[in-house]
Each structure stands twice: as C-alpha cells, then as structure tokens.
C-alpha cells in the first residue's frame, strides 16, 4: 500500500473532528490531507475499529453508506447516524448537502 500508517493516523485525526450530526466523504478527507486517493481513506476507515474514531460519519461522495459492512450488526452505521439526528433512507443520507462537513472549509 502506497500510503503510510501516519497517513491513516492523519485520517483518524480528521474524522475525530467531525461534529456529531454531521458527515463527510472519503474524498473530502483525502483532499484536505493533500491526497487524490479517496480509496486510501476508505482503507483507513476499514481499520478504524477504535471507539474514539467515529467512522460512521464518513460516507461516499453522494451520501451512500458504503462502509456499512464494516460495522457490528447490533451497533450499525445507520443506527449510529440516526442517533445523531441524521436521516437515512435506503442506505443513503437524506439531505446530504445540509449535513455535509468539509474539513477544507471547517478546519
């Protein structure tokens, strides 16, 4: 893999800054960190099992919960988002633009 563990740690630091009730995309994180590779951010999120990394707040560029398979069925991505007030329908965030958090603009 071309990216280092330090890149993954940088991804986790950004994800920790996403406020509850907001979401961002793999690509937005990649751009903020100076990368063009959103997939590597996705790889990082697959390894983000730590409780202090709110991986459920990272979705694809149109609000689809593409990382949902990585979550425990009893504490799944959709349930976590709903608990934060984010509406999800058919595995996609409703009103995605209104809850989107862009680290390049917010940080």
C-alpha positions as CSV (number, residue, x, y, z in Angstrom):
1,X,0.0,0.0,0.0
2,X,1.5,3.4,-1.0
3,X,0.3,5.3,2.0
4,X,1.9,5.1,5.4
5,X,0.4,4.4,8.8
6,X,1.0,8.1,9.5
7,X,-1.5,8.9,6.7
8,X,-4.0,6.6,8.4
9,X,-3.4,8.4,11.7
10,X,-3.9,11.8,10.0
11,X,-7.2,10.4,8.6
12,X,-8.3,9.4,12.1
13,X,-7.5,12.8,13.5
14,X,-9.7,14.5,10.9
15,X,-12.5,12.0,11.5
16,X,-12.4,12.7,15.2
17,X,-13.1,16.4,14.4
18,X,-16.4,15.7,12.6
19,X,-19.1,17.1,14.8
20,X,-22.0,14.8,15.9
21,X,-24.9,15.2,13.4
22,X,-22.6,15.9,10.5
23,X,-20.9,13.7,7.9
24,X,-18.1,14.0,5.4
25,X,-16.8,12.0,2.5
26,X,-13.7,9.9,1.8
27,X,-12.8,12.3,-0.9
28,X,-13.1,15.4,1.2
29,X,-10.8,13.9,3.8
30,X,-8.3,12.9,1.1
31,X,-8.3,16.4,-0.4
32,X,-7.9,18.0,3.0
33,X,-4.8,15.8,3.6
34,X,-3.4,16.6,0.2
35,X,-4.1,13.3,-1.5
36,X,-6.2,12.5,-4.5
37,X,-6.9,8.9,-3.3
38,X,-10.2,8.6,-1.6
39,X,-9.9,4.9,-1.6
40,X,-6.9,5.0,0.8
41,X,-9.1,7.0,3.2
42,X,-11.6,4.1,2.8
43,X,-8.9,1.6,3.7
44,X,-8.1,3.7,6.7
45,X,-11.7,3.7,7.8
46,X,-11.8,-0.1,7.5
47,X,-9.2,-0.2,10.1
48,X,-10.8,2.4,12.4
49,X,-12.2,0.0,15.0
50,X,-11.3,2.2,17.9
51,X,-14.2,3.7,19.8
52,X,-12.7,7.2,19.5
53,X,-12.9,7.3,15.7
54,X,-16.4,8.0,14.6
55,X,-16.1,6.2,11.3
56,X,-19.9,6.1,10.9
57,X,-19.6,9.8,9.9
58,X,-17.7,9.1,6.7
59,X,-19.7,8.2,3.6
60,X,-19.2,8.3,-0.1
61,X,-19.4,11.5,-2.2
62,X,-23.2,11.3,-2.6
63,X,-24.1,10.2,0.9
64,X,-24.3,6.4,0.5
65,X,-23.2,4.4,3.5
66,X,-20.6,2.4,1.6
67,X,-18.7,1.5,4.8
68,X,-21.7,0.0,6.5
69,X,-20.5,-3.6,6.1
70,X,-17.6,-2.8,8.5
71,X,-19.9,-2.2,11.4
72,X,-21.3,-4.6,14.0
73,X,-24.9,-5.5,13.2
74,X,-26.0,-4.6,16.7
75,X,-24.4,-1.2,16.5
76,X,-24.5,-0.4,12.8
77,X,-23.6,2.7,10.9
78,X,-27.2,3.6,10.1
79,X,-28.3,3.4,13.7
80,X,-25.4,5.5,14.9
81,X,-26.2,8.2,12.3
82,X,-29.9,8.2,13.3
83,X,-29.0,8.6,16.9
84,X,-27.2,11.8,15.9
85,X,-30.2,13.1,14.1
86,X,-29.2,12.2,10.6
87,X,-32.0,10.8,8.4
88,X,-31.1,7.7,6.4
89,X,-33.3,6.1,3.8
90,X,-32.4,3.2,1.5
91,X,-28.8,3.2,2.8
92,X,-28.4,6.9,1.8
93,X,-28.3,10.1,3.8
94,X,-31.3,12.3,3.2
95,X,-30.4,16.0,2.8
96,X,-26.8,15.0,2.4
97,X,-25.7,18.6,1.5
98,X,-27.2,20.1,4.6
99,X,-25.3,17.8,6.9
100,X,-22.1,17.6,4.9
101,X,-18.9,18.8,6.8
102,X,-16.0,19.8,4.6
103,X,-12.7,19.8,6.5
104,X,-11.1,22.1,4.0
105,X,-13.7,24.7,4.9
106,X,-14.3,23.9,8.5
107,X,-10.7,23.5,9.7
